[in-house]
Amino acid sequence: MRTVVLCGSRKFKSEIREFEKKLKDLGVVVFEPYLHSGQDDWASLSEDYKKFIALGLSHDHFYKIRMADVVFVYNKGGYIGNSTTLEIGYAVALGKPLYALEKDGELCRHVLFREFITSPEDLAKKLA
């Protein structure tokens, strides 16, 4: 079984966690995003500490992208934010196969995806 790293926006945290759980239940090894959600405390942090957190989370996810065989972008409604776009670029630079949930309106990103896969079951089949 090959491994997959999930990328996507924090705004889809619950859906990504559900997708991840189904993949794991199917026997897939999943490297999941941290999806930091400490927004209540965020405003009280210094700018330097915010940068430190952002840097740590970015490097953590880059490490997971390096470790995984395949990258899956959970882009519900075609939405891909700045961080996920950066992760896609990193994965492309490493030569990782990229799959996504849905097509988006951005042709330059669209052409980077090998296929659009709409269910954990179909992704697990692709990884077998």
SEPARO-980517 format. One line per field, with one value per residue: residue number from 0; x, y, z of N, C-alpha, C in turn; residue in three letters. Coordinates in Angstrom, 2 decimals, padded with zeros to 5 digits, m for minus. Atoms other than C-alpha are relative to their C-alpha. Layout:
! SEPARO-980517
resi: [NUM,...] $
n.xx: [X,...] $
n.yy: [Y,...] $
n.zz: [Z,...] $
ca.xx: [X,...] $
ca.yy: [Y,...] $
ca.zz: [Z,...] $
c.xx: [X,...] $
c.yy: [Y,...] $
c.zz: [Z,...] $
resn: [ALA,...] $
! end
This chain:
! SEPARO-980517
resi: [0,1,2,3,4,5,6,7,8,9,10,11,12,13,14,15,16,17,18,19,20,21,22,23,24,25,26,27,28,29,30,31,32,33,34,35,36,37,38,39,40,41,42,43,44,45,46,47,48,49,50,51,52,53,54,55,56,57,58,59,60,61,62,63,64,65,66,67,68,69,70,71,72,73,74,75,76,77,78,79,80,81,82,83,84,85,86,87,88,89,90,91,92,93,94,95,96,97,98,99,100,101,102,103,104,105,106,107,108,109,110,111,112,113,114,115,116,117,118,119,120,121,122,123,124,125,126,127] $
n.xx: [000.85,m000.74,000.42,000.57,000.08,001.16,m000.19,001.27,000.25,000.50,001.45,000.61,m000.63,000.82,000.13,m001.30,m000.15,000.89,m000.63,m001.19,000.44,000.45,m001.19,m000.67,000.84,m000.24,m001.37,m000.95,m000.86,000.32,m000.67,001.03,m000.41,000.30,001.20,000.03,001.28,m000.06,000.34,000.37,m001.22,m000.88,m000.09,m000.82,m001.39,m000.84,m000.23,m001.12,000.45,000.86,m000.90,m000.61,001.01,000.23,m001.19,m000.01,001.06,m000.38,m001.07,000.58,000.76,m000.95,m000.60,001.00,000.06,m001.20,000.13,001.11,m000.13,001.02,000.59,001.41,000.48,001.43,000.37,001.46,000.47,m001.12,m000.77,m001.39,m000.57,m001.41,m000.89,000.14,m000.66,m001.42,m000.25,000.09,m001.27,m001.05,000.20,m000.39,m001.46,m000.52,000.45,001.05,001.29,001.02,001.42,000.84,001.41,000.83,m000.63,000.18,m000.02,m001.36,m000.58,m001.40,000.01,000.78,m000.82,m000.96,000.65,000.11,001.38,000.88,000.52,001.04,000.30,m001.12,m000.06,m000.67,m001.41,m000.64,m000.20,m001.11,m001.25,m000.26] $
n.yy: [m001.18,m001.26,m001.01,m001.23,m001.18,m000.83,m001.45,m000.70,m001.15,000.17,m000.21,001.32,000.89,001.17,000.86,000.64,001.03,001.11,000.63,000.67,001.15,001.03,000.57,000.85,001.19,000.83,000.50,m000.92,m000.77,m001.40,m001.10,m001.02,m001.36,m000.36,m000.84,m000.79,m000.72,m000.83,m001.36,m000.84,m000.50,m000.52,m001.47,m000.40,000.36,m000.98,000.28,000.93,001.34,000.45,000.44,001.23,001.05,000.22,000.65,001.38,000.76,000.17,001.00,001.30,000.56,000.30,001.30,001.02,000.10,000.76,001.39,000.68,000.38,m000.70,m001.18,m000.19,m001.32,m000.05,m001.35,m000.06,m001.15,m000.51,m001.00,000.26,m001.22,m000.30,001.03,001.22,m000.28,000.14,001.44,000.60,m000.33,000.79,001.38,000.05,m000.08,001.31,001.03,000.82,000.05,m000.83,000.25,m000.97,000.34,m000.66,m000.95,m001.40,m000.87,m000.44,000.94,000.32,001.05,001.12,000.89,000.72,001.16,001.16,000.46,m000.49,001.17,m000.56,000.78,000.72,001.35,m000.07,m000.32,001.23,000.89,m000.57,000.22,001.44] $
n.zz: [000.00,000.05,m000.97,000.55,m000.86,000.31,m000.05,000.14,m000.84,m001.37,000.01,000.23,m000.98,m000.36,001.18,000.23,m001.04,000.36,001.16,m000.54,m000.78,000.93,000.62,m000.99,m000.17,001.18,m000.08,000.63,m000.89,000.30,m000.69,000.02,m000.35,m001.39,000.05,m001.23,m000.15,m001.20,000.41,m001.14,m000.62,001.04,m000.07,m001.15,000.23,000.68,001.43,000.09,m000.38,001.10,001.07,m000.47,000.15,001.44,000.55,m000.49,000.67,001.41,000.11,m000.38,001.12,001.06,m000.35,000.30,001.47,000.41,m000.45,000.66,001.41,000.78,m000.64,000.31,m000.38,m000.32,000.43,000.11,000.77,000.79,m000.76,m000.39,m000.56,000.21,m000.55,000.81,001.28,m000.28,m000.17,001.33,000.67,m000.63,000.45,001.42,000.05,m000.43,000.94,m000.61,000.70,m000.64,000.27,m000.70,m000.16,001.02,000.89,m000.36,001.16,000.28,000.96,m000.32,m001.03,000.53,000.84,m000.83,m000.61,000.88,000.05,m001.06,m000.70,m000.86,m001.20,m000.59,000.58,001.32,m000.23,m000.51,001.16,000.79,m000.75,m000.20] $
ca.xx: [000.00,001.34,001.10,m000.84,m000.58,m003.73,m003.58,m006.40,m007.82,m008.47,m012.01,m012.69,m011.14,m014.09,m014.54,m010.81,m010.79,m013.75,m012.04,m008.84,m010.68,m012.31,m008.94,m007.38,m010.33,m009.54,m005.95,m004.31,m001.33,m002.26,m000.09,m002.63,m002.32,m002.23,m004.94,m004.20,m007.42,m006.26,m007.99,m009.31,m005.79,m004.24,m004.98,m003.13,000.09,003.00,003.75,007.07,005.34,002.72,005.53,007.20,003.98,003.37,006.95,006.73,003.42,004.70,007.88,005.93,003.65,006.52,008.12,004.88,004.77,008.35,007.45,004.27,004.05,001.00,m000.48,m004.24,m005.72,m009.07,m010.46,m014.20,m015.99,m012.67,m011.30,m007.53,m005.99,m002.51,m000.93,m002.32,m001.14,002.34,002.13,001.09,004.15,006.39,004.90,005.36,009.00,009.50,007.81,004.95,001.77,m001.06,m004.77,m007.61,m011.22,m012.67,m011.70,m011.14,m011.15,m007.38,m005.98,m002.35,m003.20,m005.71,m003.11,m000.92,m003.49,m003.37,m006.99,m009.95,m011.06,m014.27,m014.22,m011.83,m012.73,m011.65,m008.43,m007.66,m008.13,m005.71,m003.12,m003.41] $
ca.yy: [000.00,003.39,006.44,009.66,013.13,015.24,018.96,021.44,024.45,024.66,025.77,022.12,020.64,018.41,017.13,016.45,014.56,012.46,011.73,010.83,008.48,006.63,006.22,004.85,002.48,001.21,000.49,003.52,005.14,008.83,011.82,014.40,018.18,019.70,022.29,024.60,026.07,028.24,031.30,032.53,032.89,033.96,037.68,037.74,036.34,038.50,038.79,036.99,034.08,033.88,033.65,030.94,028.90,029.38,028.36,025.26,024.17,024.75,022.75,019.98,019.61,019.84,016.92,014.94,015.72,014.42,011.22,010.42,008.63,010.59,014.02,014.47,017.97,018.22,021.23,021.22,023.48,023.87,026.09,026.12,028.74,030.20,027.57,024.68,026.33,026.52,022.84,021.91,023.72,021.92,018.55,019.28,020.25,016.88,015.02,013.73,012.51,014.94,014.17,016.46,016.23,018.71,020.82,024.48,027.48,027.91,026.22,026.44,024.35,022.15,020.78,019.63,017.10,013.61,012.93,014.13,011.57,012.12,009.42,007.82,004.42,005.49,007.00,003.80,001.80,004.14,003.56,m000.24] $
ca.zz: [000.00,m000.94,001.29,000.75,002.21,002.39,001.64,001.98,003.68,007.40,006.48,005.49,008.63,009.56,005.99,005.62,008.93,007.76,004.39,006.28,008.66,005.77,004.06,007.24,007.70,004.19,005.26,003.65,005.39,005.62,006.50,007.53,007.73,011.20,010.33,013.24,014.63,017.52,016.11,019.49,020.85,017.55,017.99,021.32,019.86,018.79,015.07,015.61,017.33,014.56,012.03,014.11,014.19,010.45,009.64,011.82,010.32,006.78,007.33,009.07,006.08,003.60,005.45,005.11,001.37,001.01,002.90,000.96,m002.36,m003.51,m002.74,m002.54,m002.49,m000.73,m002.57,m001.93,m004.38,m006.21,m003.42,m003.03,m000.75,m000.64,001.62,m000.41,m003.63,m002.09,m001.10,m004.64,m006.02,m003.55,m004.49,m008.20,m007.59,m005.88,m008.75,m006.59,m008.30,m007.54,m007.31,m006.28,m005.22,m007.73,m010.70,m010.02,m012.30,m012.33,m015.45,m014.28,m011.20,m013.00,m015.42,m012.53,m011.27,m012.75,m011.95,m009.90,m007.32,m005.39,m002.71,m000.26,m001.75,m005.25,m003.90,m001.98,m005.21,m006.99,m004.25,m004.20] $
c.xx: [000.89,m000.57,m000.52,000.08,m001.20,000.38,m001.36,m000.14,m000.55,m001.52,m000.76,000.51,m000.85,m000.16,001.30,000.22,m000.88,000.59,001.20,m000.38,m000.44,001.19,000.72,m000.78,000.17,001.43,001.05,000.82,m000.15,000.86,m000.96,000.56,m000.36,m001.28,m000.22,m001.31,m000.03,m000.34,m000.34,001.23,000.91,000.21,000.91,001.48,000.77,000.18,001.15,m000.43,m000.93,000.85,000.67,m000.96,m000.21,001.18,000.05,m001.05,000.33,001.07,m000.48,m000.73,000.90,000.67,m000.97,m000.14,001.20,m000.16,m001.04,000.32,m000.88,m000.53,m001.45,m000.44,m001.51,m000.45,m001.50,m000.43,001.08,000.88,001.39,000.58,001.49,000.92,m000.06,000.64,001.52,000.38,m000.05,001.31,001.15,m000.09,000.41,001.52,000.65,m000.40,m001.06,m001.25,m001.04,m001.39,m000.79,m001.45,m000.84,000.84,m000.23,000.12,001.39,000.71,001.42,000.11,m000.65,000.87,001.02,m000.58,m000.12,m001.45,m000.77,m000.72,m000.95,m000.31,001.26,000.17,000.73,001.48,000.75,000.26,001.20,001.34,000.39,001.06] $
c.yy: [001.23,000.98,001.24,001.09,000.82,001.46,000.65,001.10,m000.38,000.17,m001.31,m001.04,m001.24,m000.95,m000.74,m001.12,m001.22,m000.80,m000.83,m001.26,m001.15,m000.66,m000.94,m001.28,m000.97,m000.52,000.88,000.70,001.46,000.92,001.18,001.38,000.29,000.82,000.73,000.79,000.86,001.45,000.92,000.63,000.72,001.50,000.45,m000.31,001.12,m000.39,m000.99,m001.42,m000.58,m000.52,m001.32,m001.18,m000.34,m000.74,m001.47,m000.86,m000.25,m001.07,m001.40,m000.62,m000.29,m001.35,m001.14,m000.19,m000.80,m001.49,m000.78,m000.36,000.87,001.18,000.12,001.35,m000.06,001.44,000.11,001.28,000.61,000.98,m000.51,001.33,000.13,m001.11,m001.28,000.19,m000.15,m001.48,m000.73,000.25,m000.82,m001.46,m000.18,000.02,m001.31,m001.13,m000.92,m000.02,000.77,m000.39,001.04,m000.48,000.54,000.90,001.40,000.84,000.44,m001.03,m000.40,m001.04,m001.26,m001.00,m000.79,m001.27,m001.13,m000.39,000.65,m001.22,000.48,m000.78,m000.65,m001.41,000.01,000.34,m001.23,m000.99,000.46,m000.30,m001.47,m000.53] $
c.zz: [000.00,001.01,m000.70,001.05,m000.46,000.15,m000.16,001.03,001.37,000.04,m000.24,000.99,000.28,m001.18,m000.30,001.02,m000.30,m001.17,000.47,000.77,m000.91,m000.71,000.95,000.25,m001.16,m000.04,m000.62,001.09,m000.41,000.85,m000.09,000.32,001.45,000.10,001.32,000.08,001.25,m000.27,001.19,000.64,m001.00,000.12,001.14,m000.19,m000.68,m001.46,m000.17,000.32,m001.07,m001.16,000.35,m000.16,m001.47,m000.63,000.42,m000.69,m001.46,m000.15,000.39,m001.19,m001.20,000.25,m000.35,m001.51,m000.50,000.32,m000.80,m001.45,m000.89,000.81,m000.45,000.55,000.21,m000.24,m000.28,m000.71,m000.88,000.74,000.37,000.46,m000.26,000.49,m000.82,m001.36,000.15,000.13,m001.34,m000.76,000.54,m000.47,m001.46,m000.12,000.40,m000.95,000.56,m000.87,000.81,m000.46,000.78,000.01,m001.15,m000.90,000.56,m001.26,m000.43,m000.87,000.36,001.11,m000.56,m000.77,000.81,000.62,m001.02,m000.21,001.14,000.58,001.08,001.26,000.56,m000.59,m001.35,000.15,000.51,m001.13,m000.83,000.67,000.13,m000.94] $
resn: [MET,ARG,THR,VAL,VAL,LEU,CYS,GLY,SER,ARG,LYS,PHE,LYS,SER,GLU,ILE,ARG,GLU,PHE,GLU,LYS,LYS,LEU,LYS,ASP,LEU,GLY,VAL,VAL,VAL,PHE,GLU,PRO,TYR,LEU,HIS,SER,GLY,GLN,ASP,ASP,TRP,ALA,SER,LEU,SER,GLU,ASP,TYR,LYS,LYS,PHE,ILE,ALA,LEU,GLY,LEU,SER,HIS,ASP,HIS,PHE,TYR,LYS,ILE,ARG,MET,ALA,ASP,VAL,VAL,PHE,VAL,TYR,ASN,LYS,GLY,GLY,TYR,ILE,GLY,ASN,SER,THR,THR,LEU,GLU,ILE,GLY,TYR,ALA,VAL,ALA,LEU,GLY,LYS,PRO,LEU,TYR,ALA,LEU,GLU,LYS,ASP,GLY,GLU,LEU,CYS,ARG,HIS,VAL,LEU,PHE,ARG,GLU,PHE,ILE,THR,SER,PRO,GLU,ASP,LEU,ALA,LYS,LYS,LEU,ALA] $
! end
